[in-house]
Amino acid sequence: MLSLTTGLLPLLLAGLLGWTGAAKALGPDVVATAPKTALARLLSSSERAARVLRATGWAELLLAGALLAAPGSALPGAATAVLGACFLGYLGYGRARAPQASCGCSASEDTPVTWRAFARAALVLAGGLTAAVARRTWWGALGDRPVASAVVLVVGALVLFALSADLDRWWLLPLRRTRLRVFGHPLTGRGGARQVPVAASVELLENSLAWHTTSPVVRSALLDHWESDGWRILHYSGVHGEGEAARPVAVLFALDATAGRDTPGDPMIRVSYVDADTGAPVAAEELRAAPARRSLRLVE
């Protein structure tokens, strides 16, 4: 199995580099993404950062082609390992100097650098070193053991998929929404009746003390919303903490799905910070200690 995996590594690396390279070299989001990256701070210019991202994308595409065309040669693997080492160095700089900036690795994510970016770069480094010394071609491995090769490729692709934060919207967020709908959420717990438009709930939230207290953490507009047991859940993304302690979080507000600005009394608004990588609650003690004044009741 080890020999089979080694033989298929160039194919997996080529797929990864082909995807991220095409996104940076040909994607339309590079110019918009560049100012949000640590690279813009490193180069002191968003325009230079965009050009470097484009150039890196073309380099990745060339390496992907070389890995596919010459898997038995040491040069493509060695060059891939060097690229992985450069990625790790850049990620380390970004995490230390601009912890709230994104890496721009696929020219579409806008979340801070997490351990998953480091793990993916480390896999590129290790995979490149392994491919440099491997002598078995990927087409030979596929021909000799097609079923086992398919399993290895699927597992490898799933690992790379899971380590790509910008793909969370395709699998992680839907999975979490399904889990919340099936098993419930700590923010829910009472029945509801007539619902008001989502825009009315957002307006009510943004005029509340809960919003003004937590707004320094919020980094996005409304990303998603759903109803559960009479609560309307409003999902935003954010960054909690400062410096090296900063981490990406999902900021979840829960309020009565029937409440509007004309509803008598102060609405109850519940807030939760959820780690964007693990789904674990963040800053529960901080939320409990928040001021309980008009329009604000914070719970874990």
C-alpha positions in Angstrom: 0.0 0.0 0.0 2.9 2.4 0.8 4.3 1.8 -2.7 0.9 2.4 -4.2 0.4 5.7 -2.3 3.8 6.9 -3.2 3.1 6.2 -6.9 -0.2 8.2 -6.7 1.2 11.2 -4.8 2.1 13.1 -8.0 -1.5 12.7 -9.2 -2.8 14.1 -5.9 -0.3 16.9 -5.8 -1.0 17.8 -9.4 -4.8 18.0 -8.6 -4.2 20.3 -5.6 -1.7 22.6 -7.4 -3.8 22.6 -10.5 -6.8 23.8 -8.5 -5.1 26.4 -6.4 -2.9 27.5 -9.3 -5.9 28.0 -11.7 -7.7 30.0 -9.0 -4.8 32.4 -8.6 -3.6 32.6 -12.2 -7.0 32.7 -13.9 -9.6 33.4 -11.3 -11.5 36.7 -11.2 -11.2 37.2 -7.4 -7.4 37.8 -7.1 -7.6 41.6 -7.3 -10.4 41.7 -4.7 -8.7 39.2 -2.4 -5.1 40.5 -2.5 -5.6 43.5 -0.2 -7.0 41.1 2.5 -3.9 38.9 2.5 -0.8 38.9 4.6 1.1 39.2 1.3 -0.2 42.7 0.8 1.4 43.7 4.2 4.6 41.9 3.4 4.9 43.7 0.0 3.3 47.0 1.3 1.2 47.0 -1.9 -2.1 45.3 -2.9 -1.2 45.6 -6.5 2.2 43.8 -6.0 0.5 41.2 -3.9 -2.0 40.5 -6.8 0.8 40.2 -9.3 2.7 37.8 -7.0 -0.4 35.7 -6.5 -0.9 35.5 -10.3 2.7 34.5 -10.8 2.5 31.9 -8.0 -0.6 30.5 -9.6 1.2 30.0 -13.0 4.1 28.4 -11.1 1.7 26.0 -9.5 0.1 25.1 -12.9 3.5 24.4 -14.4 4.4 22.2 -11.5 1.1 20.4 -11.8 1.8 19.7 -15.4 5.3 18.5 -14.7 4.1 16.1 -12.0 1.6 14.6 -14.4 4.0 14.4 -17.3 7.2 13.3 -15.6 6.3 11.5 -12.3 9.5 9.5 -12.4 11.7 12.5 -12.5 13.2 14.1 -9.3 12.9 17.7 -10.5 9.1 18.2 -10.3 8.9 16.6 -6.9 11.9 18.7 -5.6 10.4 21.9 -7.0 7.1 21.0 -5.3 8.9 20.5 -2.0 10.6 23.9 -2.3 7.2 25.5 -3.0 5.7 23.8 0.1 8.6 25.1 2.2 8.0 28.6 0.9 4.3 28.3 1.7 5.1 27.3 5.3 7.4 30.2 5.7 4.9 32.6 4.3 2.1 31.2 6.5 4.4 31.6 9.5 5.0 35.2 8.6 1.3 35.8 8.1 0.3 34.2 11.4 2.9 36.2 13.3 2.6 39.6 11.6 -1.0 39.7 10.3 -3.0 37.2 12.2 -6.4 38.5 11.0 -5.3 38.4 7.3 -6.0 35.5 4.9 -3.2 33.7 3.1 -4.7 34.0 -0.4 -3.8 30.4 -1.0 -6.7 29.9 -3.4 -7.6 33.5 -4.1 -11.1 33.1 -2.7 -10.9 32.7 1.1 -11.0 35.7 3.4 -10.5 33.9 6.8 -7.4 34.1 8.9 -4.7 31.5 8.6 -5.4 28.4 10.7 -3.7 25.1 11.4 -5.3 23.6 8.3 -3.4 25.9 6.0 -0.1 24.9 7.7 -1.1 21.2 7.4 -1.8 21.5 3.7 1.5 23.3 3.1 3.3 20.6 5.1 1.6 17.9 2.9 2.8 19.7 -0.2 6.4 19.7 1.2 6.3 16.1 2.3 4.5 15.0 -0.8 7.1 16.8 -3.0 10.0 15.1 -1.2 8.4 11.7 -1.6 7.6 12.3 -5.2 11.2 13.3 -5.9 12.6 9.9 -4.8 9.7 7.8 -6.1 10.3 5.9 -9.4 6.8 4.4 -9.9 4.5 6.3 -12.3 1.0 7.1 -11.4 -0.4 5.5 -14.5 1.5 2.3 -13.6 0.0 2.3 -10.1 -3.5 2.8 -11.6 -3.0 0.0 -14.1 -1.7 -2.5 -11.5 -4.3 -2.0 -8.8 -7.2 0.1 -10.1 -9.6 -0.5 -7.2 -7.0 0.2 -4.5 -5.8 3.2 -6.4 -9.3 4.6 -6.6 -9.6 4.2 -2.8 -6.3 6.0 -2.2 -7.2 8.8 -4.5 -10.6 9.3 -2.9 -9.2 9.3 0.6 -6.4 11.7 -0.4 -8.8 14.0 -2.1 -11.0 14.1 1.0 -8.1 14.9 3.2 -7.0 17.8 1.0 -10.7 18.9 0.7 -11.0 19.0 4.5 -7.8 21.0 4.9 -9.1 23.7 2.5 -10.9 26.4 4.6 -12.3 28.1 1.5 -14.3 24.9 0.6 -16.1 24.9 3.9 -19.1 26.5 2.3 -19.6 23.4 0.2 -19.5 20.8 3.0 -18.8 22.0 6.5 -21.4 24.7 6.8 -24.2 22.5 5.3 -23.1 19.7 7.7 -23.4 22.0 10.7 -26.7 23.3 9.6 -28.0 19.8 9.2 -26.7 18.9 12.6 -28.3 21.9 14.2 -31.7 21.1 12.6 -31.6 17.5 13.6 -30.1 17.7 17.1 -30.9 21.2 18.0 -28.6 24.0 19.3 -28.0 25.5 22.7 -29.5 28.7 21.4 -32.8 27.1 20.7 -35.5 25.8 23.0 -39.0 27.2 22.6 -41.8 27.0 20.1 -42.6 29.7 17.7 -45.6 31.1 15.7 -45.9 33.6 13.0 -42.5 34.7 11.6 -41.4 38.1 10.4 -39.2 38.8 7.3 -35.5 38.1 7.8 -34.7 41.8 7.0 -36.8 42.8 10.0 -34.9 40.4 12.3 -31.6 41.8 11.0 -32.8 45.4 11.6 -33.9 44.5 15.1 -30.6 42.8 15.8 -28.5 45.7 14.5 -30.3 48.2 16.7 -29.8 46.0 19.8 -27.1 46.2 22.6 -26.2 42.6 21.7 -25.1 43.8 18.3 -23.1 46.8 19.5 -21.4 44.7 22.2 -20.3 41.9 19.8 -19.8 44.0 16.6 -16.0 44.2 17.1 -15.9 40.5 16.5 -18.1 40.4 13.4 -16.3 40.6 10.1 -19.1 39.9 7.5 -22.6 40.7 6.5 -25.3 38.1 7.1 -24.1 34.7 5.7 -27.0 32.4 6.5 -30.1 32.1 8.5 -32.5 29.4 9.6 -35.3 28.8 12.0 -35.5 26.2 14.8 -38.1 25.9 17.6 -39.3 29.4 17.3 -35.8 31.0 17.1 -34.3 32.7 14.1 -30.6 32.0 13.9 -28.5 34.6 12.1 -25.0 33.5 11.1 -22.1 35.9 10.6 -18.3 35.2 10.4 -15.9 36.9 12.7 -12.5 36.9 14.4 -12.2 36.5 18.1 -9.1 37.6 20.0 -6.1 39.6 19.1 -2.5 38.8 18.0 -1.5 35.2 18.1 -4.7 34.3 20.0 -7.0 35.5 17.1 -9.1 32.7 15.6 -11.9 32.6 13.0 -15.3 32.1 14.5 -18.9 31.8 13.5 -21.0 34.4 15.3 -24.5 33.1 15.8 -27.4 35.3 17.0 -30.7 33.8 18.0 -33.8 35.9 18.4 -37.6 35.3 18.4 -38.6 34.6 14.9 -41.9 36.5 15.5 -40.2 39.6 17.0 -40.1 42.9 15.1 -39.4 46.5 15.9 -43.0 47.0 16.9 -43.0 44.0 19.3 -43.7 45.2 22.9 -40.9 44.7 25.4 -37.2 44.1 25.0 -36.3 41.2 22.8 -34.1 38.4 24.1 -31.1 38.0 21.8 -28.7 35.1 22.4 -25.2 35.1 21.1 -22.7 32.3 20.6 -19.1 32.3 19.2 -18.3 28.9 17.6 -14.8 28.0 16.5 -14.8 28.0 12.6 -12.6 24.9 12.5 -13.8 22.7 15.4 -17.3 23.9 16.0 -16.6 24.2 19.7 -18.0 27.1 21.7 -15.6 30.0 22.2 -15.4 32.6 25.0 -18.3 31.2 27.0 -17.2 33.0 30.2 -16.8 36.3 28.3 -20.4 36.0 27.0 -21.8 35.2 30.4 -20.0 38.2 31.9 -21.3 40.7 29.2 -23.5 43.5 30.5 -27.2 42.5 30.8 -28.8 45.8 29.9 -31.6 46.7 27.4 -31.9 44.3 24.5 -29.0 42.1 25.6 -29.0 38.6 27.1 -25.9 36.7 26.2 -25.7 33.0 26.8 -23.3 30.2 25.8 
